[in-house]
Amino acid sequence: MRDVMAAQDGLYTLVVAHPDGYLGAQVIGSITEYLLAPDDPEAVVAKMADPATRIVSLTVTEGGYNVSR
């Protein structure tokens, strides 16, 4: 996903399905930086701890959960 977002300058399309059947599309440019923790965990932690950072969005997949039974 990082490579895809970089190729699109961080832009993606949001499509909203309205109750009347109309599909509205809008280009979204809210992603300013994309860091992948396995590639550079120190950079991710530093960015999250930076006082200038205001919003962090994290995605944890099933492989990221450590469950022992």
mmCIF file of the N, C-alpha and C atoms, coordinates in Angstrom:
data_MODEL
# 
_entry.id   MODEL 
# 
loop_
_atom_site.group_PDB 
_atom_site.id 
_atom_site.type_symbol 
_atom_site.label_atom_id 
_atom_site.label_alt_id 
_atom_site.label_comp_id 
_atom_site.label_asym_id 
_atom_site.label_entity_id 
_atom_site.label_seq_id 
_atom_site.pdbx_PDB_ins_code 
_atom_site.Cartn_x 
_atom_site.Cartn_y 
_atom_site.Cartn_z 
_atom_site.occupancy 
_atom_site.B_iso_or_equiv 
_atom_site.pdbx_formal_charge 
_atom_site.auth_seq_id 
_atom_site.auth_comp_id 
_atom_site.auth_asym_id 
_atom_site.auth_atom_id 
_atom_site.pdbx_PDB_model_num 
ATOM 1   N N  . MET A 1 1  ? 0.824   -1.188  0.000  1.00 0.00 ? 1  MET A N  1 
ATOM 2   C CA . MET A 1 1  ? 0.000   0.000   0.000  1.00 0.00 ? 1  MET A CA 1 
ATOM 3   C C  . MET A 1 1  ? 0.871   1.254   0.000  1.00 0.00 ? 1  MET A C  1 
ATOM 4   N N  . ARG A 1 2  ? 2.012   1.185   0.702  1.00 0.00 ? 2  ARG A N  1 
ATOM 5   C CA . ARG A 1 2  ? 2.902   2.344   0.748  1.00 0.00 ? 2  ARG A CA 1 
ATOM 6   C C  . ARG A 1 2  ? 3.310   2.761   -0.659 1.00 0.00 ? 2  ARG A C  1 
ATOM 7   N N  . ASP A 1 3  ? 3.678   1.791   -1.502 1.00 0.00 ? 3  ASP A N  1 
ATOM 8   C CA . ASP A 1 3  ? 4.124   2.097   -2.856 1.00 0.00 ? 3  ASP A CA 1 
ATOM 9   C C  . ASP A 1 3  ? 2.987   2.655   -3.704 1.00 0.00 ? 3  ASP A C  1 
ATOM 10  N N  . VAL A 1 4  ? 1.797   2.109   -3.527 1.00 0.00 ? 4  VAL A N  1 
ATOM 11  C CA . VAL A 1 4  ? 0.628   2.601   -4.262 1.00 0.00 ? 4  VAL A CA 1 
ATOM 12  C C  . VAL A 1 4  ? 0.334   4.047   -3.879 1.00 0.00 ? 4  VAL A C  1 
ATOM 13  N N  . MET A 1 5  ? 0.319   4.324   -2.572 1.00 0.00 ? 5  MET A N  1 
ATOM 14  C CA . MET A 1 5  ? 0.029   5.685   -2.122 1.00 0.00 ? 5  MET A CA 1 
ATOM 15  C C  . MET A 1 5  ? 1.103   6.671   -2.579 1.00 0.00 ? 5  MET A C  1 
ATOM 16  N N  . ALA A 1 6  ? 2.356   6.244   -2.585 1.00 0.00 ? 6  ALA A N  1 
ATOM 17  C CA . ALA A 1 6  ? 3.443   7.119   -3.042 1.00 0.00 ? 6  ALA A CA 1 
ATOM 18  C C  . ALA A 1 6  ? 3.264   7.450   -4.520 1.00 0.00 ? 6  ALA A C  1 
ATOM 19  N N  . ALA A 1 7  ? 2.885   6.459   -5.320 1.00 0.00 ? 7  ALA A N  1 
ATOM 20  C CA . ALA A 1 7  ? 2.680   6.680   -6.755 1.00 0.00 ? 7  ALA A CA 1 
ATOM 21  C C  . ALA A 1 7  ? 1.514   7.636   -7.022 1.00 0.00 ? 7  ALA A C  1 
ATOM 22  N N  . GLN A 1 8  ? 0.587   7.727   -6.067 1.00 0.00 ? 8  GLN A N  1 
ATOM 23  C CA . GLN A 1 8  ? -0.589  8.602   -6.212 1.00 0.00 ? 8  GLN A CA 1 
ATOM 24  C C  . GLN A 1 8  ? -0.433  9.887   -5.416 1.00 0.00 ? 8  GLN A C  1 
ATOM 25  N N  . ASP A 1 9  ? 0.786   10.201  -4.985 1.00 0.00 ? 9  ASP A N  1 
ATOM 26  C CA . ASP A 1 9  ? 1.054   11.398  -4.179 1.00 0.00 ? 9  ASP A CA 1 
ATOM 27  C C  . ASP A 1 9  ? 0.184   11.465  -2.927 1.00 0.00 ? 9  ASP A C  1 
ATOM 28  N N  . GLY A 1 10 ? -0.150  10.302  -2.358 1.00 0.00 ? 10 GLY A N  1 
ATOM 29  C CA . GLY A 1 10 ? -0.950  10.247  -1.141 1.00 0.00 ? 10 GLY A CA 1 
ATOM 30  C C  . GLY A 1 10 ? -2.437  10.491  -1.366 1.00 0.00 ? 10 GLY A C  1 
ATOM 31  N N  . LEU A 1 11 ? -2.852  10.571  -2.608 1.00 0.00 ? 11 LEU A N  1 
ATOM 32  C CA . LEU A 1 11 ? -4.263  10.830  -2.916 1.00 0.00 ? 11 LEU A CA 1 
ATOM 33  C C  . LEU A 1 11 ? -5.012  9.518   -3.145 1.00 0.00 ? 11 LEU A C  1 
ATOM 34  N N  . TYR A 1 12 ? -6.296  9.509   -2.775 1.00 0.00 ? 12 TYR A N  1 
ATOM 35  C CA . TYR A 1 12 ? -7.155  8.363   -3.072 1.00 0.00 ? 12 TYR A CA 1 
ATOM 36  C C  . TYR A 1 12 ? -8.565  8.872   -3.301 1.00 0.00 ? 12 TYR A C  1 
ATOM 37  N N  . THR A 1 13 ? -9.412  8.023   -3.858 1.00 0.00 ? 13 THR A N  1 
ATOM 38  C CA . THR A 1 13 ? -10.779 8.417   -4.193 1.00 0.00 ? 13 THR A CA 1 
ATOM 39  C C  . THR A 1 13 ? -11.761 7.794   -3.214 1.00 0.00 ? 13 THR A C  1 
ATOM 40  N N  . LEU A 1 14 ? -12.639 8.632   -2.702 1.00 0.00 ? 14 LEU A N  1 
ATOM 41  C CA . LEU A 1 14 ? -13.731 8.182   -1.841 1.00 0.00 ? 14 LEU A CA 1 
ATOM 42  C C  . LEU A 1 14 ? -15.002 8.189   -2.687 1.00 0.00 ? 14 LEU A C  1 
ATOM 43  N N  . VAL A 1 15 ? -15.702 7.063   -2.718 1.00 0.00 ? 15 VAL A N  1 
ATOM 44  C CA . VAL A 1 15 ? -16.969 6.976   -3.438 1.00 0.00 ? 15 VAL A CA 1 
ATOM 45  C C  . VAL A 1 15 ? -18.075 6.773   -2.404 1.00 0.00 ? 15 VAL A C  1 
ATOM 46  N N  . VAL A 1 16 ? -19.067 7.651   -2.434 1.00 0.00 ? 16 VAL A N  1 
ATOM 47  C CA . VAL A 1 16 ? -20.186 7.579   -1.500 1.00 0.00 ? 16 VAL A CA 1 
ATOM 48  C C  . VAL A 1 16 ? -21.434 7.170   -2.271 1.00 0.00 ? 16 VAL A C  1 
ATOM 49  N N  . ALA A 1 17 ? -22.083 6.097   -1.804 1.00 0.00 ? 17 ALA A N  1 
ATOM 50  C CA . ALA A 1 17 ? -23.343 5.645   -2.393 1.00 0.00 ? 17 ALA A CA 1 
ATOM 51  C C  . ALA A 1 17 ? -24.490 6.311   -1.639 1.00 0.00 ? 17 ALA A C  1 
ATOM 52  N N  . HIS A 1 18 ? -25.214 7.178   -2.309 1.00 0.00 ? 18 HIS A N  1 
ATOM 53  C CA . HIS A 1 18 ? -26.335 7.903   -1.697 1.00 0.00 ? 18 HIS A CA 1 
ATOM 54  C C  . HIS A 1 18 ? -27.612 7.056   -1.761 1.00 0.00 ? 18 HIS A C  1 
ATOM 55  N N  . PRO A 1 19 ? -28.569 7.312   -0.864 1.00 0.00 ? 19 PRO A N  1 
ATOM 56  C CA . PRO A 1 19 ? -29.808 6.524   -0.831 1.00 0.00 ? 19 PRO A CA 1 
ATOM 57  C C  . PRO A 1 19 ? -30.576 6.527   -2.151 1.00 0.00 ? 19 PRO A C  1 
ATOM 58  N N  . ASP A 1 20 ? -30.433 7.594   -2.935 1.00 0.00 ? 20 ASP A N  1 
ATOM 59  C CA . ASP A 1 20 ? -31.157 7.675   -4.214 1.00 0.00 ? 20 ASP A CA 1 
ATOM 60  C C  . ASP A 1 20 ? -30.422 6.954   -5.346 1.00 0.00 ? 20 ASP A C  1 
ATOM 61  N N  . GLY A 1 21 ? -29.306 6.285   -5.028 1.00 0.00 ? 21 GLY A N  1 
ATOM 62  C CA . GLY A 1 21 ? -28.556 5.552   -6.034 1.00 0.00 ? 21 GLY A CA 1 
ATOM 63  C C  . GLY A 1 21 ? -27.405 6.327   -6.654 1.00 0.00 ? 21 GLY A C  1 
ATOM 64  N N  . TYR A 1 22 ? -27.326 7.626   -6.384 1.00 0.00 ? 22 TYR A N  1 
ATOM 65  C CA . TYR A 1 22 ? -26.247 8.449   -6.923 1.00 0.00 ? 22 TYR A CA 1 
ATOM 66  C C  . TYR A 1 22 ? -24.919 8.045   -6.283 1.00 0.00 ? 22 TYR A C  1 
ATOM 67  N N  . LEU A 1 23 ? -23.879 7.906   -7.101 1.00 0.00 ? 23 LEU A N  1 
ATOM 68  C CA . LEU A 1 23 ? -22.537 7.630   -6.603 1.00 0.00 ? 23 LEU A CA 1 
ATOM 69  C C  . LEU A 1 23 ? -21.706 8.889   -6.756 1.00 0.00 ? 23 LEU A C  1 
ATOM 70  N N  . GLY A 1 24 ? -21.280 9.432   -5.652 1.00 0.00 ? 24 GLY A N  1 
ATOM 71  C CA . GLY A 1 24 ? -20.462 10.639  -5.680 1.00 0.00 ? 24 GLY A CA 1 
ATOM 72  C C  . GLY A 1 24 ? -19.016 10.300  -5.385 1.00 0.00 ? 24 GLY A C  1 
ATOM 73  N N  . ALA A 1 25 ? -18.106 10.805  -6.210 1.00 0.00 ? 25 ALA A N  1 
ATOM 74  C CA . ALA A 1 25 ? -16.679 10.537  -6.022 1.00 0.00 ? 25 ALA A CA 1 
ATOM 75  C C  . ALA A 1 25 ? -15.953 11.817  -5.647 1.00 0.00 ? 25 ALA A C  1 
ATOM 76  N N  . GLN A 1 26 ? -14.990 11.680  -4.740 1.00 0.00 ? 26 GLN A N  1 
ATOM 77  C CA . GLN A 1 26 ? -14.205 12.830  -4.295 1.00 0.00 ? 26 GLN A CA 1 
ATOM 78  C C  . GLN A 1 26 ? -12.767 12.376  -4.056 1.00 0.00 ? 26 GLN A C  1 
ATOM 79  N N  . VAL A 1 27 ? -11.809 13.158  -4.550 1.00 0.00 ? 27 VAL A N  1 
ATOM 80  C CA . VAL A 1 27 ? -10.405 12.860  -4.314 1.00 0.00 ? 27 VAL A CA 1 
ATOM 81  C C  . VAL A 1 27 ? -10.029 13.389  -2.936 1.00 0.00 ? 27 VAL A C  1 
ATOM 82  N N  . ILE A 1 28 ? -9.409  12.523  -2.133 1.00 0.00 ? 28 ILE A N  1 
ATOM 83  C CA . ILE A 1 28 ? -9.024  12.862  -0.768 1.00 0.00 ? 28 ILE A CA 1 
ATOM 84  C C  . ILE A 1 28 ? -7.501  12.978  -0.699 1.00 0.00 ? 28 ILE A C  1 
ATOM 85  N N  . GLY A 1 29 ? -7.040  14.022  -0.044 1.00 0.00 ? 29 GLY A N  1 
ATOM 86  C CA . GLY A 1 29 ? -5.605  14.239  0.098  1.00 0.00 ? 29 GLY A CA 1 
ATOM 87  C C  . GLY A 1 29 ? -5.195  14.410  1.544  1.00 0.00 ? 29 GLY A C  1 
ATOM 88  N N  . SER A 1 30 ? -5.657  13.525  2.422  1.00 0.00 ? 30 SER A N  1 
ATOM 89  C CA . SER A 1 30 ? -5.381  13.679  3.853  1.00 0.00 ? 30 SER A CA 1 
ATOM 90  C C  . SER A 1 30 ? -4.105  12.974  4.314  1.00 0.00 ? 30 SER A C  1 
ATOM 91  N N  . ILE A 1 31 ? -3.571  12.078  3.510  1.00 0.00 ? 31 ILE A N  1 
ATOM 92  C CA . ILE A 1 31 ? -2.375  11.329  3.913  1.00 0.00 ? 31 ILE A CA 1 
ATOM 93  C C  . ILE A 1 31 ? -1.146  12.115  3.483  1.00 0.00 ? 31 ILE A C  1 
ATOM 94  N N  . THR A 1 32 ? -0.383  12.571  4.462  1.00 0.00 ? 32 THR A N  1 
ATOM 95  C CA . THR A 1 32 ? 0.809   13.363  4.161  1.00 0.00 ? 32 THR A CA 1 
ATOM 96  C C  . THR A 1 32 ? 2.088   12.554  4.281  1.00 0.00 ? 32 THR A C  1 
ATOM 97  N N  . GLU A 1 33 ? 2.028   11.444  5.014  1.00 0.00 ? 33 GLU A N  1 
ATOM 98  C CA . GLU A 1 33 ? 3.201   10.585  5.162  1.00 0.00 ? 33 GLU A CA 1 
ATOM 99  C C  . GLU A 1 33 ? 2.728   9.181   5.501  1.00 0.00 ? 33 GLU A C  1 
ATOM 100 N N  . TYR A 1 34 ? 3.408   8.195   4.949  1.00 0.00 ? 34 TYR A N  1 
ATOM 101 C CA . TYR A 1 34 ? 3.044   6.794   5.162  1.00 0.00 ? 34 TYR A CA 1 
ATOM 102 C C  . TYR A 1 34 ? 4.293   6.066   5.618  1.00 0.00 ? 34 TYR A C  1 
ATOM 103 N N  . LEU A 1 35 ? 4.312   5.626   6.862  1.00 0.00 ? 35 LEU A N  1 
ATOM 104 C CA . LEU A 1 35 ? 5.450   4.892   7.402  1.00 0.00 ? 35 LEU A CA 1 
ATOM 105 C C  . LEU A 1 35 ? 5.011   3.467   7.694  1.00 0.00 ? 35 LEU A C  1 
ATOM 106 N N  . LEU A 1 36 ? 5.882   2.512   7.395  1.00 0.00 ? 36 LEU A N  1 
ATOM 107 C CA . LEU A 1 36 ? 5.590   1.106   7.633  1.00 0.00 ? 36 LEU A CA 1 
ATOM 108 C C  . LEU A 1 36 ? 6.516   0.609   8.736  1.00 0.00 ? 36 LEU A C  1 
ATOM 109 N N  . ALA A 1 37 ? 5.950   0.260   9.875  1.00 0.00 ? 37 ALA A N  1 
ATOM 110 C CA . ALA A 1 37 ? 6.745   -0.088  11.061 1.00 0.00 ? 37 ALA A CA 1 
ATOM 111 C C  . ALA A 1 37 ? 7.771   -1.194  10.820 1.00 0.00 ? 37 ALA A C  1 
ATOM 112 N N  . PRO A 1 38 ? 7.422   -2.283  10.118 1.00 0.00 ? 38 PRO A N  1 
ATOM 113 C CA . PRO A 1 38 ? 8.447   -3.317  9.920  1.00 0.00 ? 38 PRO A CA 1 
ATOM 114 C C  . PRO A 1 38 ? 9.678   -2.819  9.140  1.00 0.00 ? 38 PRO A C  1 
ATOM 115 N N  . ASP A 1 39 ? 9.493   -1.826  8.295  1.00 0.00 ? 39 ASP A N  1 
ATOM 116 C CA . ASP A 1 39 ? 10.619  -1.289  7.520  1.00 0.00 ? 39 ASP A CA 1 
ATOM 117 C C  . ASP A 1 39 ? 11.557  -0.437  8.363  1.00 0.00 ? 39 ASP A C  1 
ATOM 118 N N  . ASP A 1 40 ? 10.981  0.370   9.253  1.00 0.00 ? 40 ASP A N  1 
ATOM 119 C CA . ASP A 1 40 ? 11.795  1.295   10.053 1.00 0.00 ? 40 ASP A CA 1 
ATOM 120 C C  . ASP A 1 40 ? 11.071  1.626   11.358 1.00 0.00 ? 40 ASP A C  1 
ATOM 121 N N  . PRO A 1 41 ? 11.071  0.692   12.324 1.00 0.00 ? 41 PRO A N  1 
ATOM 122 C CA . PRO A 1 41 ? 10.317  0.917   13.560 1.00 0.00 ? 41 PRO A CA 1 
ATOM 123 C C  . PRO A 1 41 ? 10.758  2.155   14.330 1.00 0.00 ? 41 PRO A C  1 
ATOM 124 N N  . GLU A 1 42 ? 12.037  2.475   14.294 1.00 0.00 ? 42 GLU A N  1 
ATOM 125 C CA . GLU A 1 42 ? 12.514  3.658   15.011 1.00 0.00 ? 42 GLU A CA 1 
ATOM 126 C C  . GLU A 1 42 ? 11.914  4.934   14.434 1.00 0.00 ? 42 GLU A C  1 
ATOM 127 N N  . ALA A 1 43 ? 11.796  4.999   13.116 1.00 0.00 ? 43 ALA A N  1 
ATOM 128 C CA . ALA A 1 43 ? 11.204  6.180   12.477 1.00 0.00 ? 43 ALA A CA 1 
ATOM 129 C C  . ALA A 1 43 ? 9.739   6.325   12.853 1.00 0.00 ? 43 ALA A C  1 
ATOM 130 N N  . VAL A 1 44 ? 9.036   5.197   12.944 1.00 0.00 ? 44 VAL A N  1 
ATOM 131 C CA . VAL A 1 44 ? 7.612   5.237   13.309 1.00 0.00 ? 44 VAL A CA 1 
ATOM 132 C C  . VAL A 1 44 ? 7.446   5.737   14.738 1.00 0.00 ? 44 VAL A C  1 
ATOM 133 N N  . VAL A 1 45 ? 8.222   5.211   15.658 1.00 0.00 ? 45 VAL A N  1 
ATOM 134 C CA . VAL A 1 45 ? 8.132   5.634   17.062 1.00 0.00 ? 45 VAL A CA 1 
ATOM 135 C C  . VAL A 1 45 ? 8.519   7.107   17.195 1.00 0.00 ? 45 VAL A C  1 
ATOM 136 N N  . ALA A 1 46 ? 9.561   7.520   16.498 1.00 0.00 ? 46 ALA A N  1 
ATOM 137 C CA . ALA A 1 46 ? 9.989   8.924   16.562 1.00 0.00 ? 46 ALA A CA 1 
ATOM 138 C C  . ALA A 1 46 ? 8.904   9.846   16.036 1.00 0.00 ? 46 ALA A C  1 
ATOM 139 N N  . LYS A 1 47 ? 8.246   9.473   14.951 1.00 0.00 ? 47 LYS A N  1 
ATOM 140 C CA . LYS A 1 47 ? 7.190   10.309  14.379 1.00 0.00 ? 47 LYS A CA 1 
ATOM 141 C C  . LYS A 1 47 ? 5.992   10.389  15.318 1.00 0.00 ? 47 LYS A C  1 
ATOM 142 N N  . MET A 1 48 ? 5.637   9.258   15.937 1.00 0.00 ? 48 MET A N  1 
ATOM 143 C CA . MET A 1 48 ? 4.502   9.252   16.863 1.00 0.00 ? 48 MET A CA 1 
ATOM 144 C C  . MET A 1 48 ? 4.804   10.076  18.108 1.00 0.00 ? 48 MET A C  1 
ATOM 145 N N  . ALA A 1 49 ? 6.053   10.109  18.550 1.00 0.00 ? 49 ALA A N  1 
ATOM 146 C CA . ALA A 1 49 ? 6.445   10.843  19.757 1.00 0.00 ? 49 ALA A CA 1 
ATOM 147 C C  . ALA A 1 49 ? 6.736   12.311  19.499 1.00 0.00 ? 49 ALA A C  1 
ATOM 148 N N  . ASP A 1 50 ? 6.831   12.696  18.235 1.00 0.00 ? 50 ASP A N  1 
ATOM 149 C CA . ASP A 1 50 ? 7.127   14.087  17.883 1.00 0.00 ? 50 ASP A CA 1 
ATOM 150 C C  . ASP A 1 50 ? 5.999   15.007  18.352 1.00 0.00 ? 50 ASP A C  1 
ATOM 151 N N  . PRO A 1 51 ? 6.309   16.071  19.103 1.00 0.00 ? 51 PRO A N  1 
ATOM 152 C CA . PRO A 1 51 ? 5.273   16.986  19.583 1.00 0.00 ? 51 PRO A CA 1 
ATOM 153 C C  . PRO A 1 51 ? 4.462   17.637  18.456 1.00 0.00 ? 51 PRO A C  1 
ATOM 154 N N  . ALA A 1 52 ? 5.031   17.692  17.250 1.00 0.00 ? 52 ALA A N  1 
ATOM 155 C CA . ALA A 1 52 ? 4.313   18.292  16.123 1.00 0.00 ? 52 ALA A CA 1 
ATOM 156 C C  . ALA A 1 52 ? 3.277   17.341  15.530 1.00 0.00 ? 52 ALA A C  1 
ATOM 157 N N  . THR A 1 53 ? 3.334   16.057  15.868 1.00 0.00 ? 53 THR A N  1 
ATOM 158 C CA . THR A 1 53 ? 2.378   15.081  15.356 1.00 0.00 ? 53 THR A CA 1 
ATOM 159 C C  . THR A 1 53 ? 1.050   15.239  16.087 1.00 0.00 ? 53 THR A C  1 
ATOM 160 N N  . ARG A 1 54 ? -0.011  15.393  15.315 1.00 0.00 ? 54 ARG A N  1 
ATOM 161 C CA . ARG A 1 54 ? -1.340  15.604  15.907 1.00 0.00 ? 54 ARG A CA 1 
ATOM 162 C C  . ARG A 1 54 ? -2.268  14.419  15.719 1.00 0.00 ? 54 ARG A C  1 
ATOM 163 N N  . ILE A 1 55 ? -2.132  13.697  14.610 1.00 0.00 ? 55 ILE A N  1 
ATOM 164 C CA . ILE A 1 55 ? -3.008  12.557  14.345 1.00 0.00 ? 55 ILE A CA 1 
ATOM 165 C C  . ILE A 1 55 ? -2.158  11.392  13.868 1.00 0.00 ? 55 ILE A C  1 
ATOM 166 N N  . VAL A 1 56 ? -2.402  10.221  14.441 1.00 0.00 ? 56 VAL A N  1 
ATOM 167 C CA . VAL A 1 56 ? -1.746  8.994   14.013 1.00 0.00 ? 56 VAL A CA 1 
ATOM 168 C C  . VAL A 1 56 ? -2.836  7.971   13.756 1.00 0.00 ? 56 VAL A C  1 
ATOM 169 N N  . SER A 1 57 ? -2.793  7.336   12.599 1.00 0.00 ? 57 SER A N  1 
ATOM 170 C CA . SER A 1 57 ? -3.738  6.277   12.271 1.00 0.00 ? 57 SER A CA 1 
ATOM 171 C C  . SER A 1 57 ? -2.953  4.986   12.112 1.00 0.00 ? 57 SER A C  1 
ATOM 172 N N  . LEU A 1 58 ? -3.335  3.969   12.874 1.00 0.00 ? 58 LEU A N  1 
ATOM 173 C CA . LEU A 1 58 ? -2.625  2.698   12.841 1.00 0.00 ? 58 LEU A CA 1 
ATOM 174 C C  . LEU A 1 58 ? -3.541  1.587   12.345 1.00 0.00 ? 58 LEU A C  1 
ATOM 175 N N  . THR A 1 59 ? -2.976  0.686   11.582 1.00 0.00 ? 59 THR A N  1 
ATOM 176 C CA . THR A 1 59 ? -3.702  -0.509  11.159 1.00 0.00 ? 59 THR A CA 1 
ATOM 177 C C  . THR A 1 59 ? -2.920  -1.705  11.666 1.00 0.00 ? 59 THR A C  1 
ATOM 178 N N  . VAL A 1 60 ? -3.591  -2.551  12.442 1.00 0.00 ? 60 VAL A N  1 
ATOM 179 C CA . VAL A 1 60 ? -2.974  -3.768  12.947 1.00 0.00 ? 60 VAL A CA 1 
ATOM 180 C C  . VAL A 1 60 ? -3.726  -4.936  12.323 1.00 0.00 ? 60 VAL A C  1 
ATOM 181 N N  . THR A 1 61 ? -3.027  -5.737  11.525 1.00 0.00 ? 61 THR A N  1 
ATOM 182 C CA . THR A 1 61 ? -3.655  -6.893  10.891 1.00 0.00 ? 61 THR A CA 1 
ATOM 183 C C  . THR A 1 61 ? -3.603  -8.090  11.825 1.00 0.00 ? 61 THR A C  1 
ATOM 184 N N  . GLU A 1 62 ? -4.256  -9.165  11.420 1.00 0.00 ? 62 GLU A N  1 
ATOM 185 C CA . GLU A 1 62 ? -4.310  -10.359 12.282 1.00 0.00 ? 62 GLU A CA 1 
ATOM 186 C C  . GLU A 1 62 ? -2.926  -10.876 12.624 1.00 0.00 ? 62 GLU A C  1 
ATOM 187 N N  . GLY A 1 63 ? -1.947  -10.652 11.756 1.00 0.00 ? 63 GLY A N  1 
ATOM 188 C CA . GLY A 1 63 ? -0.585  -11.082 12.037 1.00 0.00 ? 63 GLY A CA 1 
ATOM 189 C C  . GLY A 1 63 ? 0.093   -10.257 13.116 1.00 0.00 ? 63 GLY A C  1 
ATOM 190 N N  . GLY A 1 64 ? -0.484  -9.099  13.446 1.00 0.00 ? 64 GLY A N  1 
ATOM 191 C CA . GLY A 1 64 ? 0.101   -8.229  14.442 1.00 0.00 ? 64 GLY A CA 1 
ATOM 192 C C  . GLY A 1 64 ? -0.317  -8.530  15.870 1.00 0.00 ? 64 GLY A C  1 
ATOM 193 N N  . TYR A 1 65 ? -1.297  -9.418  16.018 1.00 0.00 ? 65 TYR A N  1 
ATOM 194 C CA . TYR A 1 65 ? -1.757  -9.783  17.352 1.00 0.00 ? 65 TYR A CA 1 
ATOM 195 C C  . TYR A 1 65 ? -0.977  -10.993 17.837 1.00 0.00 ? 65 TYR A C  1 
ATOM 196 N N  . ASN A 1 66 ? -0.473  -10.926 19.056 1.00 0.00 ? 66 ASN A N  1 
ATOM 197 C CA . ASN A 1 66 ? 0.273   -12.039 19.625 1.00 0.00 ? 66 ASN A CA 1 
ATOM 198 C C  . ASN A 1 66 ? -0.595  -12.678 20.698 1.00 0.00 ? 66 ASN A C  1 
ATOM 199 N N  . VAL A 1 67 ? -1.224  -13.781 20.344 1.00 0.00 ? 67 VAL A N  1 
ATOM 200 C CA . VAL A 1 67 ? -2.139  -14.457 21.262 1.00 0.00 ? 67 VAL A CA 1 
ATOM 201 C C  . VAL A 1 67 ? -1.570  -15.833 21.584 1.00 0.00 ? 67 VAL A C  1 
ATOM 202 N N  . SER A 1 68 ? -1.393  -16.103 22.857 1.00 0.00 ? 68 SER A N  1 
ATOM 203 C CA . SER A 1 68 ? -0.951  -17.431 23.298 1.00 0.00 ? 68 SER A CA 1 
ATOM 204 C C  . SER A 1 68 ? -2.072  -18.081 24.081 1.00 0.00 ? 68 SER A C  1 
ATOM 205 N N  . ARG A 1 69 ? -2.350  -19.338 23.770 1.00 0.00 ? 69 ARG A N  1 
ATOM 206 C CA . ARG A 1 69 ? -3.407  -20.047 24.497 1.00 0.00 ? 69 ARG A CA 1 
ATOM 207 C C  . ARG A 1 69 ? -2.869  -21.313 25.064 1.00 0.00 ? 69 ARG A C  1 
# 
